[in-house]
Amino acid sequence: MAAVNLGAWLCALLAAVAGVLPAADALGMNWGTQATHPLSPRIVVQMLKDNGIKKVKLFDADQGTLNALAGSDIEVMVAIPNNLLDLMNDKDNARDWVRHNVSRYHFDGGVNIKYVAVGNEPFLASYNGTFDKVTFPALQNIQNALNDAGFSEIKATVPLNADVYNSPANNQVPSAGRFRTDVAPLMTQMVQFLANNSAPFTVNIYPYLSLYLSEDFPVDFAFFDGLAKPLVDGVNTYTNVFDANFDTLVSALAAVGHGDLPIVIGEVGWPTDGDKHATNALAKRFYDGLLPRLAANTGTPLRPKQYMEVYLFGLLDEDVKSVAPGAFERHWGVLRFDGQPKFPMDLTGNGQNTMLVPAKGVQYLPKTWCVYNPNAEDKSKLVENVNYACTFADCTALGMGSSCYGMDVNGNASYAFNMYFQVQNQKDEACDFQALAVPTQTDPSTAACSFPIQIAAASSTSGGHRRARAGPLGAAALLVLLALVQLLMSH
C-alpha cells in the first residue's frame, strides 16, 4: 500500500511540476533564412542555446543548418518545401528523402528530430488548389518511410494556414467552425491519418493579420490583455482572436470526429515594421500577453489548462522574403537580421522582461554608409535610381506607417541607396547611382530610422560576396516605391 501511495504522490508531484514549467519548455522558434546575409548556423544555434530555446522549426533540410544543430539536443521540425511535394508522391523518393535528411542526422548525439513538416501552408486559398492533390500522398509516404526506417517516434505533419477552416458568415462563432468547403473531404482524410499515427495537427495563427486585413477589426481583440469587447459563444466567452481562432479549429476537428487531436501552433507572432500596426511596442504587447499564458498552461475555453506547443514566428528578420502579402513580411523576427534583440521579452513567461541574449561573434562590414549626394549636378534620374536600389534591396521600412516613413527626399533616397550598398557588401561601384550617391563615415540614422551596416561574410553563410536575391518588386514594395516617388516629385 505504501508503494502505491508513493507512486500516486510522485505522479501528483510530476503533474504539479508540469503545470509550472516555464514557457520556454513549450516554446519553439521558426528559423527562416530568406536573407541576403543569413547568420552562420553555428552562431544561430549558440544564440538559441543562450536563450534557453529548446525547439526550432525549419523550412527545409539544409545540411549546414542540421550539422550545426547536431549535439545541441534542440528539438527540430525539419521541412519539405512545397516544390518537393510532388516528388514525395513517389514512395522511393520519400524513402530517399528520409534516408538523406533524417537517418543521416537523427542518432544519439546527432540532431534531435521530432517532426517532419510536409509542405508549408499548401492549402492556402490563394494557391488555387496547386498542392491539393500532392500533399496528402506526400504526408502518407513520408510517415510510412519514417516508420519503415525505425523512426515511428518522429511524426510527419502539415503546417496549415488558419484559412483551411472558418465559421459560416451567418454564425461567426468558434463552435460553428468547419473546414473550408473546397478542402473538407481532403482535410477529413488527413486528420484521420494524423490521428492513426499519433501525429499533431499543425496550424499557423496570426492575430496581426486579422488586424491588417480589416480596418474594422477591433485592435484590442488582437491582444491578450482583456481590453476588448468579448465574443460570447454559448457558455464560452472570448476576449482575444487567438483563442477564438484556435477553438474554431477545435470545433472543425470535432465535426470530423477528432476533437481531441493534438494541435501544434506552427507559427504565431507579431511583425515590427512595414505597416502602421507593425511596431516594436505592439509586438511587445502581444508577446507580453502570449508568453505568460504558455507558462500558466491557460489554454482556451474548449481546451482549458492544456499544454500548448508553440513556435514563434520568427527568430530573425529576413530581407528577401516575398512582400506579396505585405511589406511587414520581412520584419517578423524577435531579433534583427544580425541577431540583436529589438525589445525586452521574457520567454519563461514569468514577467521578468529583459533583452534576449544577442548573437555572439557577429562581424560587420566597415562603418561606411551610402547617402544621397546633395551636390549632384543632374538629379533628373533620382527616381529611376531609387527604383533600382529598392528592386534589389529591402526598402520596406520607407512605407507609410513604417519606421522610416516621413523623412525628406534626401533621407528617403539615402536610405534606399544605403540598403543597396550594404547588400552589395559595400563595393565601391555600389555607391554611385550616376553620381547621385556618395559614401560617408557619418551615421545617417535618425531616432526613428536605423540605417544598418550589413553582416560581414565571416558571420554569414555566404562564404564571400553575395548578390541580392530580392528580385523584382512585389505588390507591397511597389506601393512603398510609389509613395516615395510621389514624395520626390512633390519637391
N, C-alpha and C positions, 0 to 999 in steps of 0.2 A: 504493500500500500504506500509506504514511504517513497518508493521509487516512482510510483505512478504520480504522486503529488509533486515530486521534484520535477518530473517531466512536464507536468502541467504548468508548474511555476516557470520553468525555463521557456516554454512556449509563450506564456504571457509576457515574460521579460523581453523575448525577442520581438514580439508584436509591439510592445511599448517602444522599444528602441527603434524599430522600423518606422514608427509614427513620428519620430523626431529626427529622422535622417536629414541632413542638410540638402537643400535643393540641388546642389551640385551632383549628388549621387543619382538623381533622376535626370540631370541636365546634360544635354549634349550641344555641340556646335556644328553648324553647317560650314564646311571649309571649301569655299569656292575659289577658283584660281583663274578666273577670266580677267586677267590683268596684264598690262604690258610688261610689268616688272614684278611678278609674284615673288613673295618672300621665299627663301630657301625652305624646303620642307623640314630640314633639321632645325632651323630657327623656330618655325611654327610649332613643331612638336614640343620643343622645350618650353615655349610660351604656354601651350596647353597644360603641360605638367605644372608649371609655376603657378597657374591659376586654379589648379585642382580640378580641371575639366576632364572627366573620365569617359566621355563618349564623343565620337565625331562621326559626322555623316559626310561622305564624299560624293562627287558627281561623276566619277569614273573609277578606273582601277590603275591609276598612274604608278609605274614601277618605282619612281623616285619617292613618291609620297608613301607608298606602302613600305618601302625599305626604311624610311625614316621612322615609321610607326612601330617597326619591329622592336620587341623588347620593352615597349612603353607600358603595356597592359591596358592601354586605352581601347575601349570597345569601339569597333569600327563597323559602319554601314558602308560597304563598298558598292559601287553602282555600275549599271549597264546603261549607257546613254540611249536615247530613243532611236538614234540612227542605226543601232545594232539589234534592235528588237526583231527585225525580220530575219536576221541570221540565226537568232536564237530559236526560231521555229523549227530548225533542224536539230534533232536530238544529238547528233555527233558534234555539231558546233557548240551546243550548250555544254556538253561534257568537256570539250576542249577549253571553253571559257573557264569553267570551274577548275580544271587542272592548272591552267596558267595563272589564274587570278585568286584562287582560294587555296588549293592544295599546296601551291608553291610557297605560300606565306603563313598559312594557318597551322602552326605546330607549337609545341611548348617552347617558349622563348621567342616566338615569331610574332605575327600580327594576330591580335585578338578579334577576329572577325565574328560579329554577332548576326548581322543581317546582310542580305544582298538586295539592293534596290533595283528592281526590274523596270527600267524607264524612269521618267520624271514627268509627272502630270500628263500622261499620254492621252487622257480623255478630255483635255481642255476643249470646251465648245469651239474655241477659235481655231482648233486644228481640223475641224470639219471631218472628223472620223478617220484621219490619216492613219492612226495607230490602233484603231478599234479591233481589227481582225488579227493583229500580230501580238498584242500584249499578253492576253491570257495564255495562248500556247507557249509563249516565251517564259511566263511565270511557271507554268507546269513543268516545262523541260528543265529549267534551272533548279527548281526544288527537287525534282526527281534525280537530277545529276548530283546535287549535294547529298541526297540520301544514299545514292549508289556509291559515292566516294567516301562514305563513312562520316559525313558531316551533317547528320539529321538535326543536330542542335542548332545549326545555322539556318535561319528562316528567310525565305525569299518573300518579298513584299513589294507592293507597287505604290510609291508615293503619289497621291492623287490630290488634285486641287479640290477645294471645297465646292466647286461648281458641279460636281457629279451628283449632288443631292440638293434639294430645295423643299420649300413648303409651297403649296398652291397659293396663287395670288389672292384668293378669297379667304384664306385661313393661314396667315403667315405666323405661325407659332411653332416652336420646336416639336411638339407632339405630333404635328402633321407632316413631319419630314419624310420624304421618299426619294429614292434615287431618280435622277433625271430620266425622263421617259425614253430618250433615244438609246441610253446605255443600261436601262434597268435589267433586261434579261442577262446581259453580259456581267453586270455587277452582281447579280444573284449567283451566277456560276462561280465568279471569282471569290465571293465571300464564302461560299460553301467549301471551296478548295482551301482557302486560308484556314478555315475552322478545322478541316480534316487534318491539316498539317500543323496545328497549334501555332500558326503564324499570325501576326497582328495586321490589322487594317491601318495603313499609314495615310495621314491626311495633313495637308498644309492649310492653316487657318491664319488669315491676315486681317485683324480688325482695322488696320490702317487703310486697307483697300476699300472697306465699306465707307470710310470717311472720304477717301479720294474720289470714289466713283459717284458719289451723290452729295450735292450741295445741301440737300435736305436732311442728311443723316445727322442725328444728334451727337455732337462731338463727345460729350461725357460718356455716352454709351460705348465708346471705343476703349474706355479705360476701366480700371478695377476699383476705383475709389468710392463707388456708391453714390455718385452725384447725379446720375442720370434718372430720368423718369423710368420706373420699372416696367418691364413687359410681363403681364400676367397670363399664364397658360394653365388654366385649371387650378390645381393646388400648388403649382410651382411659379416662382417669381424670378425674373431675370433682370439683373442690373448692369449687365455688360454683354456685348455682342459675342465675345469668345464663348461664354457659357451657352448662349443661345445657339450658336453655330454648332458647337460640339454636340449638344443634345439633339439637334436636328439630325445629325449623323446617327446618334444612338437610336433615334426613332426609325430612321431609314433601315438600319441594320435589323431592328426588331421586326420590321414589316416583312423582311425576307427570312425570318426565323433565327436570327443570330444576334439578338440584342445584347448578349454578354461577350461578344468578340472583343478581345483586347484592342485598344486603339493607341497608336503612337502618333504624337504630333511631330510630323517630319519637318515642318518649318513654321515658325512664328517669330515675329519681331517688328521693329519699327525703324524706318529709314531716317536719316538725319540731314538730308539736303535734297534739292531738286524739286521742292514743292513747298507751298506755304505751311503745310502741316508736317512736313518732314524736317524736324528740328531736334537738336540735342535735348532741349527742355522737354518736349513731348515724348521723345524716346525714353528719357529717364523716368518720366511719369508712368509710362507703360510698363517698363521693367520693374519699377518700384512697386507696382501692383501685382505683376505676374509672379515674380520670384518668391515673395513670401507665401503666396498660395501654394506653390510647389512644395515649399518647405513644410507647410502645415498639412499637406495632402487634403486640401479643402474639397477638391472635386467639383462636380456640377450637380444641379438638382436631380438629374436622372442617374448620376453615378457619384454620390457623395462619399467623401472620405476614401477616395481611391487613389492609389499610386498612379501618377501620370508621367510617362516617359516623354520628354520634350526636347527637341533640338532647336535652339535659337537660330534665326537667320538674320544676320550671319556673323561670322567671325571677323572678316576683313572686307573693306571696300574693294570693289572690282571695277576698274576704269574702262573695260571694254565689254561689259555686259550690254546686251541689247536694251535700248531705251524705248523700244516699241510700246511697252506698257506705260512708260512714264520716265521722266528724267531721274526720278528717285532711285531707279533700279541699281545705279552704281554706288549707292550710299547706304546699304543695309548694315554694314559692319558695326559691331560694338567697338571695333578698333579701326583706326585709319589704315590706309593701304600699307603703311610702313610698320604696323603693329603697335602704334601708340594709342592709348585709350582716349576716348572722346569725352567721357563724363564718368563720375563715380557710380558704381553699381555693386551690389552685394549678391554674388552668385549663391551664397548659402541661404539667402532669404531671411537673415536674422536682423536686418535693419542697420547693419554697420557698413554704410556706403563708403567705399574707398576706391581709388583708381585701380583698375586691373593692373597686374604686373605686365609691363610692356615687353615687346620683343627685345631680345638681347643680341648684341653683336651685329646690329644693322649698320651697314656702311652706306654713306650717301655720296652723291656727286658733289663737286665743289659748290660753295655758296655763291653761285652765279645765277642771275635771273635774266630773262629776255623781256624787254619792255618796249612800248611804243616810242618811236623817235620823234619828239615834237619839232625837231628841226628838219624833218624830211621835206624835200622840195616838192615832190609830186605825191599828193595824198589822194589822188583820184582812184587809186586801186586798193584803198584801205578795206572796203567791204569784201572785195574779191579775196584778199589775203587773209582776212579774218575767217571767211568761209573755208578756205583751205586748211587753216590751223584747226578749226573746230570739226572738220571732217576726219582728221587723223589724230585728234587728241580729245580729251574729255572737257567740254565747256558747260556741262550741265549745271554747275554752280552759278552760272550767269542768268539762269531763267527767272522768270517772275516769281517772287516769293522765296527764292533761294538765297544762300548766304552771301553771294557776291552781286546780287541784283541791286541796282541803284547807283553804281559807280558812274563816273562821267565817261565820255567817249574814249579818252586816253586810258582810263582804267580798264574798260572792257577789252580794248584792243590789246593792252599789255597782258591781261590775264590769258587771253587766247594764245598770244604769241609765246608766253612762258610755258603754257601747258604743252604746246608742240615741242618747244625747245627741250624740255625735260624728258618727254617721251623719246626724243631722238638722242638721248644721252649727252645733251649739251654740245653737240657737234657745232663747230663754228658756222657752217653753212645753214644750220637750222635756226639761226637768229639773224636773218637778213630781211626777208619778205619785201624784196625790191626796195631796199634802203628805208623801209618803214619801221624797222626794229633795231635795237642796239642792246648789247649785253651790259649788265650792271652788277656791281657787288653790293648795292644798297637794296635791302629787302623792301619790295613794294607792297607788302601785305598791309591790310588795314585791320582795325579792331574786329570787323565782321568777316573779312575775306582773307583767307590764307592763300598765299602764292607758294605752292610746295616746291621743295627740292626733291628730285627723284632718287630712288634707291640705286646704289651702285651695283654693278654686275655681281660683285662678290657676295652680296646679300640676297640676290635673286637666283632664279633657276636658269637665267639666260645664258650664263657662261660666256657672255660677250655682248656686244651691242645688239639690241633687239629693235626692230621697227614696229611702229604702232600697228595693232591688229584691229583697230576700231572699224575700219571700212566706211562705207557710205553712211551718211546721217540717217537715223531713224526718224519717225514722225515727231517724237517729242523733242529731239535735238534740233529739228528744223524749226520748231516753234521757238526754241531758245535763240537760234540764229536770226529768225525773223524779228524778234523783239530787239535784238542787238542792232540789226540793220536799220530798223526804224529809229532807234536812238541815234545812230551815227548820222543818218540822213537829216535828222532834225537839227543838227548842229552845222 
